Amino acid sequence: MSEPILRISNAAIGFENSEPLLDSVNLELYPGEIIGIIGRSGLGKTSLLRTIAGLIPLLSGELEVSRGVGEIGYIPQRLGLITHQTVGYNVMMGALPKAPLWQTIFSLPGQEYRDQARSAIESVGLSEKVLEPISLLSGGQQRRVAIARSMVQQPTILLADECLGELDADTAKDIISLITNIVKEQGTAAIIVDHNPVRASTFCNRVLQIRGTRLEEVE
Amino acid sequence: MNFSQLLKKRPRLILYALISILVIIVADSLGLNLYNLGQAWDNLGLLWPRIWPPDFSVVTERAAYSYSDCNWDADWMCSPAVHGLVETIEIAFLSTIFGMIIALPLSMMAAHNLAPVWLSIIMRQILAALRVLPSLVWALFLVILFGPGPLAGVLAMTFYTIGYLGKLQYETLEGVSRHPLEAARAMGLPRWQVARYFALPEASNALWSQMLFMFEYNIRHGSIIGLVGAGGIGWYLSNYLSVYSRYDRALAMILIIYLAVVVIDQISLSLRHRFMDSEVHAPRARWREIIPFFPKK
């Protein structure tokens, strides 16, 4: 088996000056693997993803992950889209880490990246909506935009926080197939937070459940 | 009924009585009294024939004196009211544009969610320092440095615009949702890209609205800074009031300023409403639709 691209050892996760939400967390993630995280609200699923993304510090323990420019793709619970901007603009944001810095000082990344954004938008089925502002899209369409942004970014690790929540079964199925395609085609590893354990077990290689302050593998 | 019973039964009565006593004490310490008010009324009676009717020749006749050239053939275009008002609007326009261009990067560096703490503290101090002096006091200093005229006016209002608009802008940027910023930070983007490509577009409607408000504000204040020689309609007004004692012309100028401010307020308000309405219906940057000649997507 290849080397893990993420290794968390004996870690405590949570916020400074308060009790850890999770402790003794041990987790390894391999290229091309999808891990599902399930558990009740407020137990620390989002905090785990934000810690991996480097947005909040680890309380104790070790976390080994490469956080080079563009290596981590994070889709927050509310998707993190720029609501005042168009679908095209939001997807182009995925190209920012790859584009030369000088190119982005005065304008968006160049033609090569625009082509990548266009093909990502086509593959999520939103070609007709390129110039639509995000706020006019449905919840499912907004999730597709967030996924298209990650497709352009081509991260090593994709972290998706409840990107299947509040969706009907068919739309959720479409979003799942988009994520599994990214993993297969780009060799990305993914950690997906989901509330539905049955659904998570259908597309994840492993499912981990938060019980109390522990992260345990579901057999 | 003793005092404590009265206090319990009629607490508001006691409060009003205390405030009234305080008002009388403070007014007395400032030397305000009815005798002075009566004297002002007498003075108004003496001045009234020189105030009324307003002399609207300030709109029709070419200005006999001016600190800047007016090359229009039509006399009314070079009249004190029109020439002064156009210059006031020009001063406000330039100072708003210059102020916006300088304030925007400063406000991004002052926002806690976009810049390191040490930098945001320094930037906030700079913006606060620019805001301490009102544009009139800036104009007083700059007229001494650059001499009377619009240059001092533009600089004075630019300084104040940077301080005032910068504060509005960094507060708006700090109110931007954290989710797009977190997605950007997780990508490993540098701070300036997070600010430029994520925070600015998300806050764009509010930022445009604030710039329009600042333009409107600068036009109103542009009339005042002329009183200290920093150009615009206030310069003529000041001369009519103090040098020439032409109160009828001064009244006409005041009425024209009032009319201009009302019109500009209404235009600005309707434009700002378009930005604010868009928050609800179609939240996207609307400036392309507002600028008539800008190519539509």
Chai-1 contact restraints between the chains, C-beta under 6 A:
chainA,res_idxA,chainB,res_idxB,connection_type,confidence,min_distance_angstrom,max_distance_angstrom,comment,restraint_id
A,A53,B,A186,contact,1.0,0.0,6.0,A-B,restraint_1
A,L55,B,E182,contact,1.0,0.0,6.0,A-B,restraint_2
A,V69,B,G188,contact,1.0,0.0,6.0,A-B,restraint_3
A,G70,B,M187,contact,1.0,0.0,6.0,A-B,restraint_4
A,I72,B,A186,contact,1.0,0.0,6.0,A-B,restraint_5
A,Y74,B,A183,contact,1.0,0.0,6.0,A-B,restraint_6
A,Y74,B,A186,contact,1.0,0.0,6.0,A-B,restraint_7
A,P76,B,H179,contact,1.0,0.0,6.0,A-B,restraint_8
A,P76,B,E182,contact,1.0,0.0,6.0,A-B,restraint_9
A,P76,B,A183,contact,1.0,0.0,6.0,A-B,restraint_10
A,R78,B,H179,contact,1.0,0.0,6.0,A-B,restraint_11
A,G80,B,H179,contact,1.0,0.0,6.0,A-B,restraint_12
A,G80,B,P180,contact,1.0,0.0,6.0,A-B,restraint_13
A,G80,B,A183,contact,1.0,0.0,6.0,A-B,restraint_14
A,I82,B,P180,contact,1.0,0.0,6.0,A-B,restraint_15
A,I82,B,P201,contact,1.0,0.0,6.0,A-B,restraint_16
A,I82,B,E202,contact,1.0,0.0,6.0,A-B,restraint_17
A,T83,B,P283,contact,1.0,0.0,6.0,A-B,restraint_18
A,H84,B,P201,contact,1.0,0.0,6.0,A-B,restraint_19
A,H84,B,E202,contact,1.0,0.0,6.0,A-B,restraint_20
A,H84,B,S204,contact,1.0,0.0,6.0,A-B,restraint_21
A,H84,B,P283,contact,1.0,0.0,6.0,A-B,restraint_22
A,H84,B,R284,contact,1.0,0.0,6.0,A-B,restraint_23
A,H84,B,A285,contact,1.0,0.0,6.0,A-B,restraint_24
A,Q85,B,P201,contact,1.0,0.0,6.0,A-B,restraint_25
A,L96,B,L189,contact,1.0,0.0,6.0,A-B,restraint_26
A,L96,B,Q193,contact,1.0,0.0,6.0,A-B,restraint_27
A,P97,B,M187,contact,1.0,0.0,6.0,A-B,restraint_28
A,L131,B,K297,contact,1.0,0.0,6.0,A-B,restraint_29
A,P133,B,A282,contact,1.0,0.0,6.0,A-B,restraint_30
A,P133,B,R284,contact,1.0,0.0,6.0,A-B,restraint_31
A,S135,B,P283,contact,1.0,0.0,6.0,A-B,restraint_32
